[in-house]
Amino acid sequence: MATEIIFPKIGFSMTEGQIAEWTFGEGEEVTEGECLFLLEADKSTNEVEAPASGILRIAVPEGETVQVGTIVGMIE
Protein backbone atom coordinates (compact mmCIF):
# COMPACT_ATOMS: atom_id res chain seq x y z
CA MET A 1 0.00 0.00 0.00
CA ALA A 2 1.28 3.49 -0.87
CA THR A 3 2.11 6.04 1.83
CA GLU A 4 1.36 9.72 1.20
CA ILE A 5 4.12 12.27 1.80
CA ILE A 6 2.40 15.28 3.34
CA PHE A 7 3.97 18.75 3.45
CA PRO A 8 4.29 19.31 7.22
CA LYS A 9 3.61 22.30 9.42
CA ILE A 10 6.88 23.24 11.15
CA GLY A 11 6.02 26.50 12.92
CA PHE A 12 2.89 27.60 14.75
CA SER A 13 1.92 30.20 12.14
CA MET A 14 3.23 28.37 9.08
CA THR A 15 0.68 28.07 6.25
CA GLU A 16 2.96 27.38 3.26
CA GLY A 17 6.54 26.62 2.36
CA GLN A 18 8.78 25.53 -0.46
CA ILE A 19 10.46 22.27 -1.39
CA ALA A 20 14.05 23.49 -1.66
CA GLU A 21 15.51 20.13 -2.70
CA TRP A 22 14.50 16.48 -3.02
CA THR A 23 17.36 14.36 -1.67
CA PHE A 24 16.24 11.32 -3.70
CA GLY A 25 15.08 11.16 -7.29
CA GLU A 26 11.87 9.84 -8.82
CA GLY A 27 11.80 6.04 -8.64
CA GLU A 28 14.63 5.69 -6.12
CA GLU A 29 14.32 3.48 -3.09
CA VAL A 30 14.10 5.24 0.29
CA THR A 31 14.19 3.96 3.85
CA GLU A 32 11.88 5.17 6.61
CA GLY A 33 13.57 7.97 8.58
CA GLU A 34 15.92 9.11 5.79
CA CYS A 35 15.78 12.76 4.74
CA LEU A 36 13.42 13.00 1.75
CA PHE A 37 13.44 16.72 1.08
CA LEU A 38 14.48 20.09 2.45
CA LEU A 39 11.63 22.39 3.40
CA GLU A 40 12.11 26.16 3.36
CA ALA A 41 9.76 28.37 5.35
CA ASP A 42 10.10 31.60 7.30
CA LYS A 43 13.79 31.89 6.37
CA SER A 44 14.65 28.50 7.86
CA THR A 45 15.42 25.15 6.26
CA ASN A 46 14.31 21.84 7.77
CA GLU A 47 14.75 18.20 6.79
CA VAL A 48 11.61 16.13 6.24
CA GLU A 49 12.01 12.40 6.85
CA ALA A 50 10.48 9.52 4.90
CA PRO A 51 7.36 8.20 6.68
CA ALA A 52 7.90 4.70 5.22
CA SER A 53 10.28 2.60 3.13
CA GLY A 54 9.76 1.97 -0.58
CA ILE A 55 9.97 3.60 -4.00
CA LEU A 56 9.65 7.41 -4.17
CA ARG A 57 7.09 9.02 -6.49
CA ILE A 58 7.40 12.83 -6.61
CA ALA A 59 4.25 14.91 -7.18
CA VAL A 60 5.60 18.42 -6.48
CA PRO A 61 8.90 19.56 -8.04
CA GLU A 62 11.72 21.43 -6.30
CA GLY A 63 11.23 25.17 -5.98
CA GLU A 64 7.44 25.04 -5.83
CA THR A 65 5.58 26.72 -2.97
CA VAL A 66 2.84 24.56 -1.43
CA GLN A 67 0.27 24.80 1.34
CA VAL A 68 0.71 22.85 4.58
CA GLY A 69 -1.07 19.49 4.27
CA THR A 70 -0.50 19.14 0.52
CA ILE A 71 0.45 15.69 -0.78
CA VAL A 72 3.90 16.24 -2.34
CA GLY A 73 4.66 12.62 -3.18
CA MET A 74 4.05 8.95 -2.45
CA ILE A 75 6.13 6.00 -1.31
CA GLU A 76 5.06 2.76 -2.93
N, C-alpha and C positions, 0 to 999 in steps of 0.2 A: 504494500500500500504506500502511496506517495505521501510525503510530509511537506506541508506548506512552509515556506520561508517568509515570515511576516516582518515587515519593517518595524522595528521596536521603538518604543518611547523611552528615551534616555533621561531627559530632564522633566521636571514638573510641568513646565509650560510649553514643552516641545509639541508642535503640531505637524511639522514636516522636516525633512532633511534630504541629504543627497548621498547617493552611493558613489563614494570617491574612487573605489577600486574593488573589483572582484579579485580575490586571491587565488581562485581556481577558475578554469575555463569551462565553457559549455561541454557537457558530456564527461567531465573528469570525475573520478571517484573521490569522495570526501568521507572523513570519519567524524562521527559525533564529537563535538567539542573543539574541532579545528576552526581557525578563523576563516570565515567565508567571504566577508567583505568589510571594508572600512566605511563607516558611517560618518558623515560630516554634518554637524548641526551646531548652531550658536558658537561658531568659531572654535569648536573642539572636534577631535577625531576619535572615534571609538571602534573597537573590533567587535564584530558580531559573529558569534560561534554557530556552527552547524547544529541544528536540533536533532539530527539523526545521521546515520551513515548510509551511503548509497551514491547514485549518479546524479550530478548537479544539472539542473535545467534552469537556465537564466531567463527571467521574464522582463526584467527592467535593466537596461544597459547602464554602464558607468556614466557618471556625470548628470544623470537625470534626477530631478527633485521629485520626491514622492511624499504623500501623506502618511502619517503614522497609521499602522494597521494594514497597509497595502501589501498584497502578496507580490513579492519581488522575484520569487523563484520556487522551485520544487526540488525535492530530493526523492528520487525513485529507487 
